[in-house]
Amino acid sequence: MERRSNNRHLAFFCPAYIRSKDVVRYAFLRNLSHDGASFGGVEGVNAGDEIQYHVGDLEPVTAIVKWVSGKTVGVRNVAARISDLTLSTNYPYRSVRLPTATAVTLYVGGQRCAGTLRDFSQSGACVELAVQLRPGQLVSLELGGLSVESATVKWVKGQRVGIRFARPLGQEAVSKALQRLNLHDGA
């Protein structure tokens, strides 16, 4: 039985976040069609569930789960169509960012600083802090039971700081952090 009503438009293997029932899960976008997508590595969703998925720099897309086969799911977009969801291959890859407003702890020169995690990805984070940092500064951070050491401040805009991890986090580390974080929609 053919599960999709439209042909695949693009085949991918890129990180994504899926939010369903107030739980955020890490997944991989596998295929994108005219009005839907398929994802691998997904657990805890059922056919008929409404989800939101985040891929690249795109705004979250609302979709309905149409089928589930093991850890692979197919979804149909509620409103957005593929023409709205162009994932450009003309630009360097950028990890999908998950907007949030969650407490995070940074360590800068041995000093502990409390902040708010504004977005999170495999390769970095945006943190809001009352402490002034400068680009190039080394920091460590703790988020969701995960410790990330030797991260670098890449940019500073007011109280917001862009942090790049020394090495991208693996799927298992991201999944564990997501399970432990109390994620809220970012502002």
Solvent accessible surface area in square Angstrom, and as a share of the most:
residue,aa,sasa,rsa
1,M,221,0.99
2,E,115,0.52
3,R,112,0.41
4,R,75,0.27
5,S,85,0.55
6,N,50,0.26
7,N,135,0.69
8,R,125,0.46
9,H,108,0.48
10,L,64,0.32
11,A,85,0.66
12,F,44,0.18
13,F,156,0.65
14,C,22,0.13
15,P,14,0.09
16,A,0,0.00
17,Y,0,0.00
18,I,1,0.00
19,R,35,0.13
20,S,3,0.02
21,K,125,0.53
22,D,136,0.70
23,V,70,0.40
24,V,11,0.06
25,R,50,0.18
26,Y,7,0.03
27,A,0,0.00
28,F,31,0.13
29,L,1,0.00
30,R,103,0.38
31,N,24,0.12
32,L,3,0.01
33,S,12,0.08
34,H,66,0.29
35,D,20,0.10
36,G,4,0.03
37,A,10,0.07
38,S,11,0.07
39,F,0,0.00
40,G,8,0.08
41,G,34,0.33
42,V,2,0.01
43,E,106,0.47
44,G,47,0.45
45,V,10,0.06
46,N,90,0.46
47,A,66,0.52
48,G,55,0.53
49,D,25,0.13
50,E,109,0.49
51,I,3,0.02
52,Q,64,0.28
53,Y,2,0.01
54,H,8,0.04
55,V,3,0.02
56,G,21,0.20
57,D,101,0.52
58,L,43,0.21
59,E,140,0.63
60,P,52,0.33
61,V,8,0.05
62,T,42,0.24
63,A,0,0.00
64,I,56,0.28
65,V,1,0.01
66,K,107,0.45
67,W,41,0.15
68,V,63,0.36
69,S,58,0.37
70,G,70,0.68
71,K,115,0.49
72,T,27,0.16
73,V,1,0.00
74,G,2,0.02
75,V,9,0.05
76,R,86,0.31
77,N,11,0.06
78,V,87,0.50
79,A,89,0.69
80,A,24,0.19
81,R,108,0.40
82,I,15,0.07
83,S,90,0.58
84,D,94,0.49
85,L,8,0.04
86,T,98,0.57
87,L,28,0.14
88,S,55,0.35
89,T,126,0.73
90,N,132,0.68
91,Y,160,0.61
92,P,122,0.77
93,Y,141,0.54
94,R,121,0.44
95,S,8,0.05
96,V,4,0.02
97,R,66,0.24
98,L,0,0.00
99,P,51,0.32
100,T,0,0.00
101,A,34,0.26
102,T,13,0.08
103,A,86,0.67
104,V,7,0.04
105,T,20,0.12
106,L,0,0.00
107,Y,67,0.25
108,V,16,0.09
109,G,78,0.75
110,G,71,0.69
111,Q,125,0.56
112,R,169,0.62
113,C,11,0.07
114,A,88,0.68
115,G,14,0.13
116,T,40,0.23
117,L,0,0.00
118,R,46,0.17
119,D,31,0.16
120,F,0,0.00
121,S,0,0.00
122,Q,30,0.13
123,S,28,0.18
124,G,7,0.07
125,A,7,0.06
126,C,11,0.07
127,V,0,0.00
128,E,44,0.20
129,L,4,0.02
130,A,95,0.73
131,V,70,0.40
132,Q,138,0.61
133,L,8,0.04
134,R,154,0.56
135,P,85,0.53
136,G,53,0.51
137,Q,36,0.16
138,L,114,0.57
139,V,3,0.02
140,S,30,0.20
141,L,1,0.00
142,E,80,0.36
143,L,3,0.02
144,G,15,0.14
145,G,68,0.66
146,L,34,0.17
147,S,71,0.46
148,V,11,0.06
149,E,125,0.56
150,S,65,0.42
151,A,0,0.00
152,T,39,0.23
153,V,1,0.00
154,K,106,0.45
155,W,94,0.33
156,V,41,0.24
157,K,142,0.60
158,G,59,0.56
159,Q,103,0.46
160,R,84,0.31
161,V,2,0.01
162,G,4,0.04
163,I,6,0.03
164,R,140,0.51
165,F,7,0.03
166,A,60,0.47
167,R,186,0.68
168,P,94,0.59
169,L,22,0.11
170,G,43,0.41
171,Q,70,0.31
172,E,117,0.52
173,A,29,0.23
174,V,0,0.00
175,S,31,0.20
176,K,94,0.40
177,A,1,0.01
178,L,8,0.04
179,Q,148,0.66
180,R,147,0.54
181,L,18,0.09
182,N,102,0.52
183,L,25,0.12
184,H,91,0.41
185,D,108,0.56
186,G,27,0.25
187,A,118,0.92
